[in-house]
């Protein structure tokens, strides 16, 4: 679920972002550009959705 969709459904969201360079596999592959973003329900801590913008994120 994306951030706007979560808000539209009434969730209070918080966003967590992590640079792809912080991921060990990205470091090993020397492909550290990118970003990981998680949409989290602020009340429960449940991850509602995530977006991966980095190499090999579709595998």
Secondary structure, 3 states (H helix, E strand, C coil): CCHHHHHHCCCCEEEEEEEHHHCHHHHHHCCCCEEEEEEEECCCCCEEEEEEEECCCCC
